[in-house]
Amino acid sequence: MRRVVITGLGVVSPIGNDVSTFWHNLQSGVCGINTITLYDTTDMPVKIAAEVKDFSVEEYGIDRGMARRSDRYCQFALAAAAQAMEDSGIQGSIDPSRLGVYVGSGIGGMQTFINECIKMKEEGANRVSPLFIPMMISNIAAGNVAIANHAEGPCLPVVTACATSTHAIGEAYRAIAYGYADAIIAGGAEATINPLAVGGFTNCKALSKSTNPLEASLPFDARRAGFVIGEGSGIVILEEYEHAKARGAKIYGELCGYGNTCDAYHYTAPKPDGSCASLAIRQAMEQAKYTSDDVVYVNAHGTGTPLNDKSETKALKLAFGEEDAKKLHISSSKSMTGHTLGAAGGMEVIISALSLQNGVVTPTIGLTSPDPECDLDYTPLQAKMVDLTLAFSNSLGFGGHNACVAIRKI
């Protein structure tokens, strides 16, 4: 297997639309959750979300025609990919047939779907846009990112709900490691802050109904009562190590492990004992050659739902063992970004890489009343300086999809 490194980062998020702002706000504990502005919530029980703010796709050099023909989620992906490609400096240094795109979305162009359904009801089927299908389908972000970046290699969108972009990055890692590409633009994007999606999540009792943005997304806290929906995109450039070294690329870390399992238990609830999630973590640990001497950061899935946080705590203890689990430095960035669904893993791999590089464990804000069943070190309230050697990023999706990637400091 060939070595795989991270050479570019790009993000559009509720706490910043570039990596520098995003990282600064994470370290500072800035909360990106606030009152919903994208639609009228008067008759809805959920009033808050983590919206992307002050976003303009034109700022990222995206072709205006492509931007106009793209759903909001796809615009986010194009913008984050443009940032990551510029950061990496790889364009012009790679054969297009060896550059791939693995960018997924848990839901795809939902706002386009809603708009065209309304149009059909009010004006008839003959008024539905000819762009409806290509704007709505969840693979089109990958296709458009490939077009924008002349990436003619493998192109594989992933759809595994909240685990989407972690799986996309993990599968891209495997493709490069086994020689199918020299570099891949990988991650995910999501934009589903709308009445239909929020109504659905609310009625399946997944969302927090708190009206206080600072007390809504509460991972590992005894007061937690559901997640806060977010939106955005997180994209990384994965590259074969020798290829990166030959062109003098900056390297954020080595992606050195990936685990992929399924609970095969329930279509929304995680398996309570955490056993299958722990297997995904162990797979990543083994490939990363983890030892108890490693100083480990874990970016937890940490949604702030009653079931997830308990089962993830159990999964970490099963994977690392009770004693080593107590030494882990863990945090949930969803306390600040909300849950960005298919984009979450991409953002959180970026956080993991930057945490390793800078020796910083970002905080879990709002964690003032720890749940006794969540008894590990979740870095409450304030960031910590820690000389880390290894990071793991967990994602656990509806359908029982479990994903974990490992990144080693290099």
C-alpha positions as CSV (number, residue, x, y, z in Angstrom):
1,M,0.0,0.0,0.0
2,R,1.2,3.5,-0.9
3,R,1.2,6.2,1.8
4,V,-1.5,8.9,1.6
5,V,-1.2,12.5,3.0
6,I,-3.5,15.5,3.2
7,T,-2.2,18.4,1.2
8,G,-5.2,20.8,0.9
9,L,-8.1,22.0,3.0
10,G,-11.3,23.8,2.1
11,V,-14.4,24.6,4.2
12,V,-17.7,26.4,4.1
13,S,-19.3,26.3,7.5
14,P,-21.5,28.0,10.1
15,I,-18.4,29.4,11.8
16,G,-16.4,30.5,8.8
17,N,-16.2,30.2,5.0
18,D,-12.5,29.7,4.9
19,V,-10.1,27.5,6.8
20,S,-8.4,30.3,8.7
21,T,-11.6,31.7,10.1
22,F,-13.0,28.3,10.8
23,W,-10.0,27.2,12.8
24,H,-9.8,30.4,14.7
25,N,-13.4,30.2,15.7
26,L,-13.1,26.6,16.7
27,Q,-10.2,27.3,19.1
28,S,-12.1,30.3,20.5
29,G,-15.3,28.3,21.2
30,V,-17.5,30.4,18.8
31,C,-21.0,29.1,18.4
32,G,-22.4,29.1,14.9
33,I,-25.9,28.3,16.0
34,N,-28.6,31.0,15.9
35,T,-32.2,31.8,14.9
36,I,-33.2,30.4,11.5
37,T,-33.3,33.1,8.8
38,L,-33.7,30.9,5.7
39,Y,-37.5,30.5,6.2
40,D,-40.3,31.6,8.6
41,T,-40.4,29.3,11.7
42,T,-43.5,30.9,13.2
43,D,-45.6,27.7,13.1
44,M,-42.7,25.3,13.7
45,P,-41.3,24.0,17.1
46,V,-37.6,24.2,16.0
47,K,-36.5,27.8,15.7
48,I,-32.7,27.5,15.5
49,A,-30.0,26.0,13.2
50,A,-26.4,26.4,12.2
51,E,-26.7,28.3,9.0
52,V,-23.8,29.3,6.7
53,K,-23.5,33.1,6.8
54,D,-22.4,35.7,4.2
55,F,-21.8,33.1,1.5
56,S,-21.2,34.2,-2.1
57,V,-20.1,31.5,-4.5
58,E,-18.6,34.1,-6.8
59,E,-15.9,34.8,-4.3
60,Y,-14.3,31.4,-5.0
61,G,-13.8,31.8,-8.8
62,I,-16.7,29.5,-9.7
63,D,-18.2,29.9,-13.2
64,R,-21.4,31.9,-12.9
65,G,-23.3,29.6,-15.2
66,M,-22.3,26.6,-13.1
67,A,-23.2,28.4,-9.9
68,R,-26.6,29.4,-11.3
69,R,-27.3,25.7,-12.3
70,S,-26.3,24.4,-8.9
71,D,-28.3,23.8,-5.7
72,R,-27.0,25.4,-2.5
73,Y,-25.4,22.2,-1.4
74,C,-23.5,21.9,-4.7
75,Q,-22.3,25.6,-4.4
76,F,-20.9,24.8,-1.0
77,A,-19.0,21.8,-2.4
78,L,-17.6,23.9,-5.3
79,A,-16.4,26.6,-3.0
80,A,-14.8,24.3,-0.5
81,A,-13.1,22.3,-3.3
82,A,-11.8,25.5,-4.9
83,Q,-10.2,26.4,-1.6
84,A,-8.7,23.0,-1.1
85,M,-7.3,22.9,-4.6
86,E,-5.8,26.3,-4.2
87,D,-4.3,25.4,-0.8
88,S,-2.8,22.3,-2.2
89,G,-1.2,23.9,-5.3
90,I,-1.7,20.6,-7.1
91,Q,-3.4,21.9,-10.3
92,G,-1.0,21.6,-13.2
93,S,1.2,19.2,-11.3
94,I,-0.9,16.1,-11.9
95,D,-2.2,14.1,-14.9
96,P,-6.0,14.8,-15.0
97,S,-6.6,11.0,-15.4
98,R,-4.9,10.5,-12.0
99,L,-7.0,13.1,-10.2
100,G,-10.3,11.9,-8.7
101,V,-13.3,13.2,-6.9
102,Y,-15.0,11.5,-4.0
103,V,-17.5,14.1,-2.8
104,G,-20.8,12.9,-1.3
105,S,-24.0,14.3,0.2
106,G,-26.4,12.7,2.6
107,I,-29.5,14.2,1.0
108,G,-28.5,16.2,-2.1
109,G,-30.4,19.1,-3.7
110,M,-33.4,19.2,-1.4
111,Q,-34.1,22.9,-1.8
112,T,-34.3,22.3,-5.6
113,F,-36.6,19.4,-5.0
114,I,-38.9,21.6,-2.8
115,N,-38.9,24.5,-5.3
116,E,-39.9,22.3,-8.3
117,C,-42.6,20.4,-6.3
118,I,-44.2,23.8,-5.5
119,K,-43.9,24.8,-9.1
120,M,-45.5,21.6,-10.4
121,K,-48.4,22.0,-7.9
122,E,-49.0,25.6,-8.7
123,E,-48.2,25.7,-12.5
124,G,-48.3,22.1,-13.7
125,A,-45.7,19.5,-14.7
126,N,-44.8,21.3,-17.9
127,R,-43.3,24.1,-15.9
128,V,-40.9,21.9,-14.0
129,S,-37.3,23.0,-14.8
130,P,-35.3,21.0,-17.2
131,L,-32.5,21.4,-14.7
132,F,-34.5,19.9,-11.9
133,I,-32.9,16.4,-12.0
134,P,-29.2,17.5,-12.6
135,M,-29.5,20.1,-9.8
136,M,-31.2,17.7,-7.3
137,I,-29.3,14.5,-7.6
138,S,-26.8,13.8,-4.8
139,N,-23.9,12.9,-7.1
140,I,-23.9,16.2,-9.0
141,A,-21.6,17.9,-6.6
142,A,-18.9,15.3,-7.3
143,G,-19.6,15.7,-11.1
144,N,-19.4,19.5,-11.0
145,V,-16.3,19.5,-8.8
146,A,-14.7,17.2,-11.3
147,I,-15.7,19.5,-14.2
148,A,-14.4,22.6,-12.4
149,N,-11.1,21.0,-11.6
150,H,-10.5,18.9,-14.8
151,A,-10.5,15.7,-12.7
152,E,-10.8,12.8,-15.1
153,G,-9.9,10.0,-12.6
154,P,-12.2,7.9,-10.4
155,C,-15.3,9.8,-9.3
156,L,-17.3,8.2,-6.6
157,P,-20.0,10.0,-4.6
158,V,-20.9,8.4,-1.3
159,V,-24.3,8.5,0.4
160,T,-24.3,7.2,4.0
161,A,-26.3,9.8,5.8
162,C,-24.2,11.5,8.6
163,A,-21.2,9.2,7.8
164,T,-21.1,10.3,4.1
165,S,-18.0,12.4,3.9
166,T,-15.9,10.3,6.3
167,H,-16.7,7.3,4.1
168,A,-15.8,9.4,1.0
169,I,-12.5,10.3,2.5
170,G,-11.8,6.8,3.7
171,E,-12.7,5.3,0.3
172,A,-10.5,7.9,-1.4
173,Y,-7.6,6.9,0.9
174,R,-8.0,3.3,-0.2
175,A,-8.1,4.2,-3.9
176,I,-4.9,6.2,-3.7
177,A,-3.2,3.6,-1.4
178,Y,-4.0,0.8,-4.0
179,G,-2.8,2.9,-6.9
180,Y,-6.1,3.9,-8.6
181,A,-5.3,7.6,-8.4
182,D,-2.5,9.9,-7.3
183,A,-4.8,12.5,-5.7
184,I,-8.5,12.8,-4.9
185,I,-10.7,15.7,-3.9
186,A,-12.7,14.2,-1.1
187,G,-15.4,15.2,1.4
188,G,-19.0,16.2,1.5
189,A,-21.6,18.9,1.3
190,E,-25.1,19.5,2.7
191,A,-27.8,22.2,2.6
192,T,-31.1,21.0,4.2
193,I,-32.1,23.8,6.5
194,N,-35.7,24.0,5.1
195,P,-39.2,23.3,6.5
196,L,-39.4,19.9,5.0
197,A,-36.1,18.5,6.3
198,V,-36.4,20.2,9.7
199,G,-40.0,19.0,10.0
200,G,-39.0,15.4,9.3
201,F,-36.1,15.5,11.7
202,T,-38.3,17.1,14.3
203,N,-41.1,14.6,14.0
204,C,-38.7,11.7,14.4
205,K,-37.6,13.4,17.6
206,A,-34.0,13.9,16.5
207,L,-33.7,17.7,16.9
208,S,-33.3,19.9,19.9
209,K,-36.2,22.3,20.5
210,S,-34.2,24.7,22.6
211,T,-34.6,28.4,21.8
212,N,-31.3,29.3,23.3
213,P,-28.5,28.8,20.8
214,L,-25.9,28.3,23.5
215,E,-27.9,25.5,25.2
216,A,-29.1,23.6,22.1
217,S,-26.2,21.5,20.8
218,L,-25.0,19.8,24.0
219,P,-22.9,16.7,23.2
220,F,-22.1,14.5,26.2
221,D,-24.1,16.8,28.5
222,A,-26.9,15.4,30.8
223,R,-29.2,18.1,29.4
224,R,-28.8,17.1,25.7
225,A,-32.1,16.6,23.9
226,G,-31.3,16.3,20.2
227,F,-29.0,17.7,17.6
228,V,-29.0,21.1,15.8
229,I,-29.1,20.9,12.1
230,G,-26.3,22.7,10.2
231,E,-25.1,23.1,6.6
232,G,-21.9,23.6,4.7
233,S,-19.0,21.6,3.1
234,G,-15.7,20.2,4.1
235,I,-13.2,19.1,1.4
236,V,-9.6,17.8,1.6
237,I,-7.1,16.9,-1.0
238,L,-5.6,13.5,-0.4
239,E,-2.4,12.7,-2.3
240,E,0.1,9.9,-2.6
241,Y,3.0,10.7,-0.4
242,E,5.8,10.4,-2.9
243,H,3.8,12.5,-5.4
244,A,3.3,15.2,-2.8
245,K,7.0,15.2,-1.7
246,A,8.2,15.4,-5.3
247,R,6.4,18.6,-5.9
248,G,7.2,20.1,-2.5
249,A,3.7,20.1,-1.2
250,K,2.9,21.1,2.4
251,I,1.5,18.2,4.3
252,Y,-1.0,18.5,7.1
253,G,-0.8,14.9,8.2
254,E,-0.8,11.3,7.0
255,L,-4.2,9.6,6.6
256,C,-3.1,6.2,7.8
257,G,-6.3,4.2,8.7
258,Y,-9.9,3.7,7.9
259,G,-12.7,1.6,9.4
260,N,-16.1,0.9,7.9
261,T,-18.8,-1.2,9.6
262,C,-22.6,-1.3,10.0
263,D,-24.7,-1.8,13.1
264,A,-27.3,-3.8,11.2
265,Y,-29.6,-3.0,14.1
266,H,-32.0,-0.1,13.5
267,Y,-32.7,2.4,10.7
268,T,-32.1,5.5,12.9
269,A,-30.9,4.4,16.4
270,P,-27.3,3.3,17.1
271,K,-26.6,-0.1,18.5
272,P,-26.7,0.6,22.2
273,D,-23.6,-1.4,23.2
274,G,-21.4,0.4,20.6
275,S,-19.8,-2.9,19.5
276,C,-20.0,-2.3,15.7
277,A,-18.9,1.3,15.9
278,S,-15.9,0.1,18.1
279,L,-15.0,-2.3,15.3
280,A,-14.7,0.5,12.8
281,I,-12.5,2.4,15.3
282,R,-10.3,-0.7,15.9
283,Q,-9.9,-1.2,12.1
284,A,-8.6,2.4,11.8
285,M,-6.4,1.9,14.9
286,E,-4.8,-1.3,13.6
287,Q,-4.0,0.3,10.2
288,A,-2.6,3.4,12.0
289,K,-0.4,1.1,14.2
290,Y,-1.7,2.7,17.3
291,T,0.1,2.0,20.6
292,S,-0.7,3.1,24.1
293,D,2.2,5.5,23.9
294,D,0.4,7.6,21.3
295,V,-1.2,10.9,22.4
296,V,-4.6,10.7,20.8
297,Y,-7.2,13.2,19.8
298,V,-10.7,11.9,18.9
299,N,-13.1,14.1,17.0
300,A,-16.3,12.4,18.2
301,H,-19.5,12.1,16.2
302,G,-20.9,13.7,19.3
303,T,-24.4,14.8,18.1
304,G,-26.0,15.7,21.4
305,T,-28.7,13.0,21.1
306,P,-29.4,10.9,24.1
307,L,-28.6,7.6,22.4
308,N,-25.6,8.5,20.3
309,D,-23.4,10.0,22.9
310,K,-23.8,7.0,25.3
311,S,-23.2,4.4,22.6
312,E,-20.2,6.3,21.2
313,T,-18.6,6.5,24.7
314,K,-19.0,2.7,25.0
315,A,-17.5,2.2,21.5
316,L,-14.4,4.2,22.5
317,K,-14.0,2.2,25.7
318,L,-14.4,-1.1,23.7
319,A,-11.9,0.0,21.1
320,F,-9.2,1.5,23.3
321,G,-9.8,-0.4,26.5
322,E,-11.0,1.3,29.7
323,E,-7.6,2.6,30.8
324,D,-6.4,4.0,27.5
325,A,-9.9,5.5,26.8
326,K,-9.4,7.6,29.9
327,K,-6.3,9.1,28.3
328,L,-8.0,10.2,25.1
329,H,-8.5,13.9,24.3
330,I,-12.0,14.0,22.8
331,S,-14.2,16.8,21.6
332,S,-17.4,17.4,19.6
333,S,-17.1,20.3,17.2
334,K,-20.9,19.9,16.6
335,S,-21.3,21.9,19.8
336,M,-20.2,24.8,17.6
337,T,-21.1,23.9,14.0
338,G,-24.3,22.0,14.7
339,H,-24.7,18.7,12.8
340,T,-23.9,19.3,9.1
341,L,-25.0,15.8,8.1
342,G,-23.2,14.6,5.0
343,A,-20.7,17.5,5.3
344,A,-19.8,16.8,9.0
345,G,-17.1,14.2,8.4
346,G,-15.2,16.4,6.0
347,M,-15.2,19.3,8.4
348,E,-14.1,17.1,11.2
349,V,-11.2,15.5,9.3
350,I,-10.0,19.1,8.7
351,I,-10.3,19.8,12.4
352,S,-8.4,16.6,13.3
353,A,-5.6,17.4,10.9
354,L,-5.3,21.0,12.2
355,S,-5.4,19.7,15.8
356,L,-2.5,17.4,15.1
357,Q,-0.5,20.1,13.3
358,N,-1.0,22.8,15.9
359,G,-1.1,20.8,19.0
360,V,-4.6,22.1,20.0
361,V,-7.6,20.2,21.1
362,T,-10.7,22.3,20.3
363,P,-13.4,22.4,23.0
364,T,-16.9,21.0,23.4
365,I,-18.7,24.2,24.3
366,G,-21.8,24.1,26.5
367,L,-20.6,21.0,28.4
368,T,-21.3,22.1,32.0
369,S,-23.4,19.2,33.3
370,P,-21.5,16.0,32.1
371,D,-23.6,12.9,31.8
372,P,-22.3,10.2,34.2
373,E,-22.6,7.7,31.4
374,C,-20.3,9.8,29.3
375,D,-17.3,9.8,31.6
376,L,-14.3,10.4,29.3
377,D,-12.4,13.6,28.7
378,Y,-14.5,15.6,26.3
379,T,-12.5,18.8,26.6
380,P,-15.3,21.0,28.1
381,L,-15.6,24.7,27.4
382,Q,-12.0,25.6,26.5
383,A,-9.4,24.4,24.1
384,K,-6.2,22.7,25.4
385,M,-2.6,22.7,24.1
386,V,-1.6,19.0,23.7
387,D,1.4,17.6,21.8
388,L,-0.7,15.1,19.8
389,T,0.7,12.2,17.7
390,L,-2.5,10.6,16.3
391,A,-6.1,11.6,15.6
392,F,-9.3,9.7,14.9
393,S,-12.5,11.2,13.4
394,N,-15.7,9.2,14.0
395,S,-19.0,9.5,12.0
396,L,-22.1,7.4,12.7
397,G,-25.0,7.6,10.3
398,F,-28.7,6.7,10.1
399,G,-28.9,3.1,8.8
400,G,-26.2,2.0,11.2
401,H,-23.3,3.3,9.0
402,N,-20.1,3.6,11.0
403,A,-16.9,5.3,9.8
404,C,-13.6,6.2,11.3
405,V,-10.4,7.6,9.8
406,A,-7.0,8.0,11.4
407,I,-4.5,10.7,10.8
408,R,-0.9,10.6,12.0
409,K,1.3,13.6,12.6
410,I,4.1,13.8,10.1
